[in-house]
Amino acid sequence: MSSDRLPPPTPVVIITAVLLTGYLGVIVWGWASPTTDPQHGMAEGFLMMVTIFVLGLAGLLWLGVARGSRKLVWTVFGICVLPSLSLVARGVYLLVRWIR
């Protein structure tokens, strides 16, 4: 590793890995839920697409850490943190509306 290439920040890598693990946990819960819905096939197709996307992000995170690519790690972090920030922003919005 040369002195001009700094490794990705460890807290960013850990936060991204925890978020990806949580997303994958929700996906596994969706796969495991029993249903008799006639549209179950469409739901399985969507879950497969989301599973491949999340596993692809996990692979990109691993590649970014293994090669020391800060830009790749930050990009994966940005993609993973957006849904979490949306929930926080919605909570703040609802809290402000409730206070008024």
Backbone as XML, in Angstrom:
<?xml version="1.0"?>
<chain id="A" units="angstrom">
  <residue number="1" name="MET">
    <atom name="N" x="0.849" y="-1.167" z="0.000"/>
    <atom name="CA" x="0.000" y="0.000" z="0.000"/>
    <atom name="C" x="0.891" y="1.226" z="0.000"/>
  </residue>
  <residue number="2" name="SER">
    <atom name="N" x="0.711" y="2.094" z="-0.952"/>
    <atom name="CA" x="1.514" y="3.302" z="-1.012"/>
    <atom name="C" x="0.967" y="4.343" z="-0.051"/>
  </residue>
  <residue number="3" name="SER">
    <atom name="N" x="1.772" y="5.369" z="0.206"/>
    <atom name="CA" x="1.371" y="6.366" z="1.191"/>
    <atom name="C" x="0.243" y="7.260" z="0.676"/>
  </residue>
  <residue number="4" name="ASP">
    <atom name="N" x="0.070" y="7.363" z="-0.651"/>
    <atom name="CA" x="-0.982" y="8.224" z="-1.180"/>
    <atom name="C" x="-2.346" y="7.532" z="-1.235"/>
  </residue>
  <residue number="5" name="ARG">
    <atom name="N" x="-2.381" y="6.221" z="-1.053"/>
    <atom name="CA" x="-3.662" y="5.491" z="-1.036"/>
    <atom name="C" x="-3.993" y="5.095" z="0.388"/>
  </residue>
  <residue number="6" name="LEU">
    <atom name="N" x="-4.932" y="5.797" z="0.957"/>
    <atom name="CA" x="-5.367" y="5.476" z="2.312"/>
    <atom name="C" x="-6.440" y="4.394" z="2.258"/>
  </residue>
  <residue number="7" name="PRO">
    <atom name="N" x="-6.456" y="3.495" z="3.238"/>
    <atom name="CA" x="-7.514" y="2.476" z="3.253"/>
    <atom name="C" x="-8.855" y="3.122" z="3.585"/>
  </residue>
  <residue number="8" name="PRO">
    <atom name="N" x="-9.938" y="2.454" z="3.226"/>
    <atom name="CA" x="-11.260" y="3.003" z="3.554"/>
    <atom name="C" x="-11.437" y="3.102" z="5.066"/>
  </residue>
  <residue number="9" name="PRO">
    <atom name="N" x="-12.199" y="4.096" z="5.538"/>
    <atom name="CA" x="-12.411" y="4.234" z="6.982"/>
    <atom name="C" x="-13.152" y="3.025" z="7.565"/>
  </residue>
  <residue number="10" name="THR">
    <atom name="N" x="-12.628" y="2.495" z="8.640"/>
    <atom name="CA" x="-13.199" y="1.296" z="9.263"/>
    <atom name="C" x="-14.641" y="1.501" z="9.736"/>
  </residue>
  <residue number="11" name="PRO">
    <atom name="N" x="-14.993" y="2.648" z="10.374"/>
    <atom name="CA" x="-16.399" y="2.798" z="10.788"/>
    <atom name="C" x="-17.382" y="2.782" z="9.614"/>
  </residue>
  <residue number="12" name="VAL">
    <atom name="N" x="-16.993" y="3.338" z="8.480"/>
    <atom name="CA" x="-17.869" y="3.340" z="7.307"/>
    <atom name="C" x="-18.073" y="1.907" z="6.815"/>
  </residue>
  <residue number="13" name="VAL">
    <atom name="N" x="-17.001" y="1.133" z="6.803"/>
    <atom name="CA" x="-17.099" y="-0.264" z="6.364"/>
    <atom name="C" x="-18.006" y="-1.055" z="7.315"/>
  </residue>
  <residue number="14" name="ILE">
    <atom name="N" x="-17.850" y="-0.839" z="8.613"/>
    <atom name="CA" x="-18.658" y="-1.580" z="9.595"/>
    <atom name="C" x="-20.129" y="-1.187" z="9.492"/>
  </residue>
  <residue number="15" name="ILE">
    <atom name="N" x="-20.409" y="0.117" z="9.391"/>
    <atom name="CA" x="-21.798" y="0.572" z="9.278"/>
    <atom name="C" x="-22.440" y="0.014" z="8.012"/>
  </residue>
  <residue number="16" name="THR">
    <atom name="N" x="-21.696" y="0.036" z="6.909"/>
    <atom name="CA" x="-22.234" y="-0.483" z="5.650"/>
    <atom name="C" x="-22.500" y="-1.980" z="5.754"/>
  </residue>
  <residue number="17" name="ALA">
    <atom name="N" x="-21.587" y="-2.711" z="6.373"/>
    <atom name="CA" x="-21.776" y="-4.159" z="6.526"/>
    <atom name="C" x="-22.983" y="-4.464" z="7.414"/>
  </residue>
  <residue number="18" name="VAL">
    <atom name="N" x="-23.178" y="-3.689" z="8.473"/>
    <atom name="CA" x="-24.326" y="-3.899" z="9.361"/>
    <atom name="C" x="-25.627" y="-3.597" z="8.612"/>
  </residue>
  <residue number="19" name="LEU">
    <atom name="N" x="-25.647" y="-2.513" z="7.835"/>
    <atom name="CA" x="-26.843" y="-2.185" z="7.053"/>
    <atom name="C" x="-27.153" y="-3.284" z="6.034"/>
  </residue>
  <residue number="20" name="LEU">
    <atom name="N" x="-26.121" y="-3.763" z="5.336"/>
    <atom name="CA" x="-26.348" y="-4.826" z="4.353"/>
    <atom name="C" x="-26.841" y="-6.102" z="5.028"/>
  </residue>
  <residue number="21" name="THR">
    <atom name="N" x="-26.317" y="-6.403" z="6.215"/>
    <atom name="CA" x="-26.771" y="-7.579" z="6.956"/>
    <atom name="C" x="-28.234" y="-7.427" z="7.370"/>
  </residue>
  <residue number="22" name="GLY">
    <atom name="N" x="-28.616" y="-6.223" z="7.800"/>
    <atom name="CA" x="-30.010" y="-5.978" z="8.155"/>
    <atom name="C" x="-30.929" y="-6.100" z="6.963"/>
  </residue>
  <residue number="23" name="TYR">
    <atom name="N" x="-30.511" y="-5.532" z="5.828"/>
    <atom name="CA" x="-31.319" y="-5.639" z="4.613"/>
    <atom name="C" x="-31.461" y="-7.097" z="4.192"/>
  </residue>
  <residue number="24" name="LEU">
    <atom name="N" x="-30.369" y="-7.844" z="4.278"/>
    <atom name="CA" x="-30.419" y="-9.257" z="3.908"/>
    <atom name="C" x="-31.303" y="-10.040" z="4.876"/>
  </residue>
  <residue number="25" name="GLY">
    <atom name="N" x="-31.292" y="-9.657" z="6.151"/>
    <atom name="CA" x="-32.173" y="-10.307" z="7.125"/>
    <atom name="C" x="-33.647" y="-10.101" z="6.798"/>
  </residue>
  <residue number="26" name="VAL">
    <atom name="N" x="-34.003" y="-8.888" z="6.390"/>
    <atom name="CA" x="-35.387" y="-8.619" z="5.999"/>
    <atom name="C" x="-35.755" y="-9.421" z="4.753"/>
  </residue>
  <residue number="27" name="ILE">
    <atom name="N" x="-34.814" y="-9.551" z="3.824"/>
    <atom name="CA" x="-35.069" y="-10.326" z="2.612"/>
    <atom name="C" x="-35.275" y="-11.806" z="2.950"/>
  </residue>
  <residue number="28" name="VAL">
    <atom name="N" x="-34.439" y="-12.343" z="3.838"/>
    <atom name="CA" x="-34.585" y="-13.746" z="4.243"/>
    <atom name="C" x="-35.926" y="-13.951" z="4.944"/>
  </residue>
  <residue number="29" name="TRP">
    <atom name="N" x="-36.332" y="-12.987" z="5.765"/>
    <atom name="CA" x="-37.639" y="-13.069" z="6.414"/>
    <atom name="C" x="-38.753" y="-13.096" z="5.358"/>
  </residue>
  <residue number="30" name="GLY">
    <atom name="N" x="-38.599" y="-12.305" z="4.303"/>
    <atom name="CA" x="-39.584" y="-12.320" z="3.216"/>
    <atom name="C" x="-39.607" y="-13.649" z="2.483"/>
  </residue>
  <residue number="31" name="TRP">
    <atom name="N" x="-38.440" y="-14.229" z="2.272"/>
    <atom name="CA" x="-38.379" y="-15.536" z="1.612"/>
    <atom name="C" x="-39.039" y="-16.614" z="2.474"/>
  </residue>
  <residue number="32" name="ALA">
    <atom name="N" x="-38.866" y="-16.509" z="3.800"/>
    <atom name="CA" x="-39.340" y="-17.568" z="4.691"/>
    <atom name="C" x="-40.818" y="-17.448" z="5.044"/>
  </residue>
  <residue number="33" name="SER">
    <atom name="N" x="-41.441" y="-16.320" z="4.760"/>
    <atom name="CA" x="-42.830" y="-16.142" z="5.169"/>
    <atom name="C" x="-43.769" y="-17.016" z="4.318"/>
  </residue>
  <residue number="34" name="PRO">
    <atom name="N" x="-44.613" y="-17.799" z="4.985"/>
    <atom name="CA" x="-45.544" y="-18.650" z="4.241"/>
    <atom name="C" x="-46.720" y="-17.816" z="3.721"/>
  </residue>
  <residue number="35" name="THR">
    <atom name="N" x="-47.196" y="-18.181" z="2.564"/>
    <atom name="CA" x="-48.329" y="-17.470" z="1.990"/>
    <atom name="C" x="-49.098" y="-18.379" z="1.040"/>
  </residue>
  <residue number="36" name="THR">
    <atom name="N" x="-50.362" y="-18.056" z="0.871"/>
    <atom name="CA" x="-51.191" y="-18.754" z="-0.115"/>
    <atom name="C" x="-51.670" y="-17.772" z="-1.175"/>
  </residue>
  <residue number="37" name="ASP">
    <atom name="N" x="-51.020" y="-16.643" z="-1.257"/>
    <atom name="CA" x="-51.395" y="-15.599" z="-2.205"/>
    <atom name="C" x="-51.108" y="-16.069" z="-3.636"/>
  </residue>
  <residue number="38" name="PRO">
    <atom name="N" x="-52.041" y="-15.844" z="-4.554"/>
    <atom name="CA" x="-51.808" y="-16.268" z="-5.937"/>
    <atom name="C" x="-50.681" y="-15.487" z="-6.628"/>
  </residue>
  <residue number="39" name="GLN">
    <atom name="N" x="-50.326" y="-14.330" z="-6.097"/>
    <atom name="CA" x="-49.247" y="-13.540" z="-6.694"/>
    <atom name="C" x="-47.894" y="-13.845" z="-6.055"/>
  </residue>
  <residue number="40" name="HIS">
    <atom name="N" x="-47.797" y="-14.986" z="-5.413"/>
    <atom name="CA" x="-46.563" y="-15.372" z="-4.726"/>
    <atom name="C" x="-45.391" y="-15.498" z="-5.703"/>
  </residue>
  <residue number="41" name="GLY">
    <atom name="N" x="-45.647" y="-15.924" z="-6.899"/>
    <atom name="CA" x="-44.576" y="-16.058" z="-7.898"/>
    <atom name="C" x="-43.964" y="-14.713" z="-8.252"/>
  </residue>
  <residue number="42" name="MET">
    <atom name="N" x="-44.800" y="-13.694" z="-8.376"/>
    <atom name="CA" x="-44.278" y="-12.360" z="-8.661"/>
    <atom name="C" x="-43.463" y="-11.844" z="-7.483"/>
  </residue>
  <residue number="43" name="ALA">
    <atom name="N" x="-43.921" y="-12.125" z="-6.269"/>
    <atom name="CA" x="-43.184" y="-11.693" z="-5.085"/>
    <atom name="C" x="-41.832" y="-12.391" z="-5.011"/>
  </residue>
  <residue number="44" name="GLU">
    <atom name="N" x="-41.784" y="-13.669" z="-5.354"/>
    <atom name="CA" x="-40.509" y="-14.389" z="-5.347"/>
    <atom name="C" x="-39.550" y="-13.830" z="-6.392"/>
  </residue>
  <residue number="45" name="GLY">
    <atom name="N" x="-40.072" y="-13.458" z="-7.539"/>
    <atom name="CA" x="-39.219" y="-12.851" z="-8.561"/>
    <atom name="C" x="-38.629" y="-11.534" z="-8.094"/>
  </residue>
  <residue number="46" name="PHE">
    <atom name="N" x="-39.447" y="-10.721" z="-7.433"/>
    <atom name="CA" x="-38.959" y="-9.453" z="-6.914"/>
    <atom name="C" x="-37.925" y="-9.681" z="-5.820"/>
  </residue>
  <residue number="47" name="LEU">
    <atom name="N" x="-38.200" y="-10.645" z="-4.919"/>
    <atom name="CA" x="-37.236" y="-10.948" z="-3.857"/>
    <atom name="C" x="-35.915" y="-11.440" z="-4.430"/>
  </residue>
  <residue number="48" name="MET">
    <atom name="N" x="-35.966" y="-12.200" z="-5.509"/>
    <atom name="CA" x="-34.738" y="-12.677" z="-6.140"/>
    <atom name="C" x="-33.934" y="-11.494" z="-6.682"/>
  </residue>
  <residue number="49" name="MET">
    <atom name="N" x="-34.619" y="-10.548" z="-7.326"/>
    <atom name="CA" x="-33.931" y="-9.373" z="-7.870"/>
    <atom name="C" x="-33.299" y="-8.545" z="-6.744"/>
  </residue>
  <residue number="50" name="VAL">
    <atom name="N" x="-34.027" y="-8.343" z="-5.643"/>
    <atom name="CA" x="-33.495" y="-7.567" z="-4.527"/>
    <atom name="C" x="-32.354" y="-8.321" z="-3.852"/>
  </residue>
  <residue number="51" name="THR">
    <atom name="N" x="-32.469" y="-9.642" z="-3.746"/>
    <atom name="CA" x="-31.391" y="-10.442" z="-3.155"/>
    <atom name="C" x="-30.110" y="-10.314" z="-3.967"/>
  </residue>
  <residue number="52" name="ILE">
    <atom name="N" x="-30.222" y="-10.412" z="-5.266"/>
    <atom name="CA" x="-29.036" y="-10.280" z="-6.127"/>
    <atom name="C" x="-28.438" y="-8.885" z="-6.002"/>
  </residue>
  <residue number="53" name="PHE">
    <atom name="N" x="-29.282" y="-7.856" z="-5.914"/>
    <atom name="CA" x="-28.788" y="-6.487" z="-5.772"/>
    <atom name="C" x="-28.028" y="-6.304" z="-4.456"/>
  </residue>
  <residue number="54" name="VAL">
    <atom name="N" x="-28.592" y="-6.801" z="-3.343"/>
    <atom name="CA" x="-27.939" y="-6.652" z="-2.041"/>
    <atom name="C" x="-26.653" y="-7.469" z="-1.987"/>
  </residue>
  <residue number="55" name="LEU">
    <atom name="N" x="-26.667" y="-8.674" z="-2.534"/>
    <atom name="CA" x="-25.431" y="-9.470" z="-2.572"/>
    <atom name="C" x="-24.386" y="-8.819" z="-3.470"/>
  </residue>
  <residue number="56" name="GLY">
    <atom name="N" x="-24.825" y="-8.181" z="-4.544"/>
    <atom name="CA" x="-23.893" y="-7.431" z="-5.396"/>
    <atom name="C" x="-23.263" y="-6.269" z="-4.655"/>
  </residue>
  <residue number="57" name="LEU">
    <atom name="N" x="-24.069" y="-5.555" z="-3.863"/>
    <atom name="CA" x="-23.513" y="-4.470" z="-3.048"/>
    <atom name="C" x="-22.520" y="-5.002" z="-2.017"/>
  </residue>
  <residue number="58" name="ALA">
    <atom name="N" x="-22.849" y="-6.147" z="-1.415"/>
    <atom name="CA" x="-21.923" y="-6.752" z="-0.450"/>
    <atom name="C" x="-20.617" y="-7.154" z="-1.135"/>
  </residue>
  <residue number="59" name="GLY">
    <atom name="N" x="-20.713" y="-7.680" z="-2.350"/>
    <atom name="CA" x="-19.506" y="-8.030" z="-3.101"/>
    <atom name="C" x="-18.684" y="-6.797" z="-3.458"/>
  </residue>
  <residue number="60" name="LEU">
    <atom name="N" x="-19.357" y="-5.706" z="-3.834"/>
    <atom name="CA" x="-18.628" y="-4.466" z="-4.116"/>
    <atom name="C" x="-17.962" y="-3.907" z="-2.867"/>
  </residue>
  <residue number="61" name="LEU">
    <atom name="N" x="-18.638" y="-4.031" z="-1.717"/>
    <atom name="CA" x="-18.016" y="-3.590" z="-0.461"/>
    <atom name="C" x="-16.775" y="-4.409" z="-0.171"/>
  </residue>
  <residue number="62" name="TRP">
    <atom name="N" x="-16.882" y="-5.720" z="-0.324"/>
    <atom name="CA" x="-15.725" y="-6.583" z="-0.098"/>
    <atom name="C" x="-14.587" y="-6.214" z="-1.053"/>
  </residue>
  <residue number="63" name="LEU">
    <atom name="N" x="-14.910" y="-6.006" z="-2.325"/>
    <atom name="CA" x="-13.893" y="-5.644" z="-3.308"/>
    <atom name="C" x="-13.243" y="-4.306" z="-2.961"/>
  </residue>
  <residue number="64" name="GLY">
    <atom name="N" x="-14.040" y="-3.342" z="-2.534"/>
    <atom name="CA" x="-13.499" y="-2.047" z="-2.152"/>
    <atom name="C" x="-12.572" y="-2.139" z="-0.960"/>
  </residue>
  <residue number="65" name="VAL">
    <atom name="N" x="-12.923" y="-2.965" z="0.017"/>
    <atom name="CA" x="-12.061" y="-3.133" z="1.189"/>
    <atom name="C" x="-10.802" y="-3.905" z="0.820"/>
  </residue>
  <residue number="66" name="ALA">
    <atom name="N" x="-10.948" y="-4.954" z="0.026"/>
    <atom name="CA" x="-9.791" y="-5.778" z="-0.343"/>
    <atom name="C" x="-8.778" y="-4.996" z="-1.174"/>
  </residue>
  <residue number="67" name="ARG">
    <atom name="N" x="-9.255" y="-4.131" z="-2.043"/>
    <atom name="CA" x="-8.341" y="-3.348" z="-2.890"/>
    <atom name="C" x="-8.015" y="-1.984" z="-2.319"/>
  </residue>
  <residue number="68" name="GLY">
    <atom name="N" x="-8.618" y="-1.623" z="-1.209"/>
    <atom name="CA" x="-8.343" y="-0.336" z="-0.588"/>
    <atom name="C" x="-8.929" y="0.838" z="-1.349"/>
  </residue>
  <residue number="69" name="SER">
    <atom name="N" x="-10.047" y="0.632" z="-2.010"/>
    <atom name="CA" x="-10.681" y="1.682" z="-2.804"/>
    <atom name="C" x="-11.684" y="2.456" z="-1.955"/>
  </residue>
  <residue number="70" name="ARG">
    <atom name="N" x="-11.276" y="3.646" z="-1.528"/>
    <atom name="CA" x="-12.158" y="4.482" z="-0.710"/>
    <atom name="C" x="-13.409" y="4.893" z="-1.484"/>
  </residue>
  <residue number="71" name="LYS">
    <atom name="N" x="-13.235" y="5.204" z="-2.751"/>
    <atom name="CA" x="-14.367" y="5.678" z="-3.556"/>
    <atom name="C" x="-15.449" y="4.607" z="-3.675"/>
  </residue>
  <residue number="72" name="LEU">
    <atom name="N" x="-15.048" y="3.367" z="-3.891"/>
    <atom name="CA" x="-16.017" y="2.282" z="-4.014"/>
    <atom name="C" x="-16.737" y="2.038" z="-2.687"/>
  </residue>
  <residue number="73" name="VAL">
    <atom name="N" x="-15.999" y="2.073" z="-1.591"/>
    <atom name="CA" x="-16.610" y="1.860" z="-0.276"/>
    <atom name="C" x="-17.596" y="2.985" z="0.036"/>
  </residue>
  <residue number="74" name="TRP">
    <atom name="N" x="-17.223" y="4.231" z="-0.242"/>
    <atom name="CA" x="-18.120" y="5.358" z="0.014"/>
    <atom name="C" x="-19.357" y="5.303" z="-0.888"/>
  </residue>
  <residue number="75" name="THR">
    <atom name="N" x="-19.197" y="4.821" z="-2.110"/>
    <atom name="CA" x="-20.348" y="4.700" z="-3.013"/>
    <atom name="C" x="-21.340" y="3.661" z="-2.484"/>
  </residue>
  <residue number="76" name="VAL">
    <atom name="N" x="-20.835" y="2.514" z="-2.072"/>
    <atom name="CA" x="-21.708" y="1.476" z="-1.509"/>
    <atom name="C" x="-22.358" y="1.988" z="-0.225"/>
  </residue>
  <residue number="77" name="PHE">
    <atom name="N" x="-21.594" y="2.704" z="0.591"/>
    <atom name="CA" x="-22.146" y="3.287" z="1.819"/>
    <atom name="C" x="-23.288" y="4.250" z="1.491"/>
  </residue>
  <residue number="78" name="GLY">
    <atom name="N" x="-23.093" y="5.102" z="0.495"/>
    <atom name="CA" x="-24.135" y="6.050" z="0.108"/>
    <atom name="C" x="-25.403" y="5.366" z="-0.353"/>
  </residue>
  <residue number="79" name="ILE">
    <atom name="N" x="-25.251" y="4.295" z="-1.119"/>
    <atom name="CA" x="-26.422" y="3.550" z="-1.597"/>
    <atom name="C" x="-27.139" y="2.861" z="-0.433"/>
  </residue>
  <residue number="80" name="CYS">
    <atom name="N" x="-26.381" y="2.355" z="0.530"/>
    <atom name="CA" x="-26.975" y="1.617" z="1.645"/>
    <atom name="C" x="-27.607" y="2.534" z="2.692"/>
  </residue>
  <residue number="81" name="VAL">
    <atom name="N" x="-27.074" y="3.720" z="2.864"/>
    <atom name="CA" x="-27.556" y="4.585" z="3.940"/>
    <atom name="C" x="-28.796" y="5.387" z="3.522"/>
  </residue>
  <residue number="82" name="LEU">
    <atom name="N" x="-29.049" y="5.541" z="2.233"/>
    <atom name="CA" x="-30.197" y="6.344" z="1.792"/>
    <atom name="C" x="-31.542" y="5.835" z="2.325"/>
  </residue>
  <residue number="83" name="PRO">
    <atom name="N" x="-31.846" y="4.536" z="2.273"/>
    <atom name="CA" x="-33.133" y="4.091" z="2.842"/>
    <atom name="C" x="-33.235" y="4.357" z="4.339"/>
  </residue>
  <residue number="84" name="SER">
    <atom name="N" x="-32.134" y="4.228" z="5.061"/>
    <atom name="CA" x="-32.157" y="4.494" z="6.503"/>
    <atom name="C" x="-32.411" y="5.967" z="6.778"/>
  </residue>
  <residue number="85" name="LEU">
    <atom name="N" x="-31.765" y="6.842" z="6.021"/>
    <atom name="CA" x="-31.969" y="8.270" z="6.209"/>
    <atom name="C" x="-33.384" y="8.688" z="5.841"/>
  </residue>
  <residue number="86" name="SER">
    <atom name="N" x="-33.976" y="8.023" z="4.869"/>
    <atom name="CA" x="-35.353" y="8.330" z="4.501"/>
    <atom name="C" x="-36.306" y="8.025" z="5.654"/>
  </residue>
  <residue number="87" name="LEU">
    <atom name="N" x="-36.073" y="6.925" z="6.359"/>
    <atom name="CA" x="-36.916" y="6.594" z="7.509"/>
    <atom name="C" x="-36.741" y="7.609" z="8.628"/>
  </residue>
  <residue number="88" name="VAL">
    <atom name="N" x="-35.511" y="8.042" z="8.871"/>
    <atom name="CA" x="-35.252" y="9.039" z="9.910"/>
    <atom name="C" x="-35.913" y="10.361" z="9.535"/>
  </residue>
  <residue number="89" name="ALA">
    <atom name="N" x="-35.786" y="10.768" z="8.280"/>
    <atom name="CA" x="-36.399" y="12.021" z="7.837"/>
    <atom name="C" x="-37.923" y="11.955" z="7.963"/>
  </residue>
  <residue number="90" name="ARG">
    <atom name="N" x="-38.501" y="10.819" z="7.646"/>
    <atom name="CA" x="-39.951" y="10.684" z="7.776"/>
    <atom name="C" x="-40.364" y="10.761" z="9.236"/>
  </residue>
  <residue number="91" name="GLY">
    <atom name="N" x="-39.582" y="10.152" z="10.117"/>
    <atom name="CA" x="-39.873" y="10.223" z="11.544"/>
    <atom name="C" x="-39.808" y="11.651" z="12.075"/>
  </residue>
  <residue number="92" name="VAL">
    <atom name="N" x="-38.813" y="12.403" z="11.641"/>
    <atom name="CA" x="-38.691" y="13.797" z="12.064"/>
    <atom name="C" x="-39.876" y="14.603" z="11.535"/>
  </residue>
  <residue number="93" name="TYR">
    <atom name="N" x="-40.250" y="14.383" z="10.292"/>
    <atom name="CA" x="-41.385" y="15.088" z="9.699"/>
    <atom name="C" x="-42.669" y="14.805" z="10.477"/>
  </residue>
  <residue number="94" name="LEU">
    <atom name="N" x="-42.916" y="13.523" z="10.783"/>
    <atom name="CA" x="-44.129" y="13.176" z="11.530"/>
    <atom name="C" x="-44.089" y="13.743" z="12.941"/>
  </residue>
  <residue number="95" name="LEU">
    <atom name="N" x="-42.917" y="13.792" z="13.565"/>
    <atom name="CA" x="-42.786" y="14.365" z="14.897"/>
    <atom name="C" x="-43.089" y="15.861" z="14.879"/>
  </residue>
  <residue number="96" name="VAL">
    <atom name="N" x="-42.589" y="16.563" z="13.875"/>
    <atom name="CA" x="-42.849" y="18.001" z="13.758"/>
    <atom name="C" x="-44.329" y="18.245" z="13.531"/>
  </residue>
  <residue number="97" name="ARG">
    <atom name="N" x="-44.962" y="17.443" z="12.687"/>
    <atom name="CA" x="-46.406" y="17.605" z="12.455"/>
    <atom name="C" x="-47.208" y="17.298" z="13.704"/>
  </residue>
  <residue number="98" name="TRP">
    <atom name="N" x="-46.763" y="16.327" z="14.504"/>
    <atom name="CA" x="-47.464" y="15.960" z="15.726"/>
    <atom name="C" x="-47.326" y="17.065" z="16.767"/>
  </residue>
  <residue number="99" name="ILE">
    <atom name="N" x="-46.173" y="17.713" z="16.849"/>
    <atom name="CA" x="-45.933" y="18.785" z="17.805"/>
    <atom name="C" x="-46.802" y="19.999" z="17.492"/>
  </residue>
  <residue number="100" name="ARG">
    <atom name="N" x="-46.956" y="20.336" z="16.214"/>
    <atom name="CA" x="-47.763" y="21.497" z="15.834"/>
    <atom name="C" x="-49.170" y="21.238" z="16.089"/>
  </residue>
</chain>
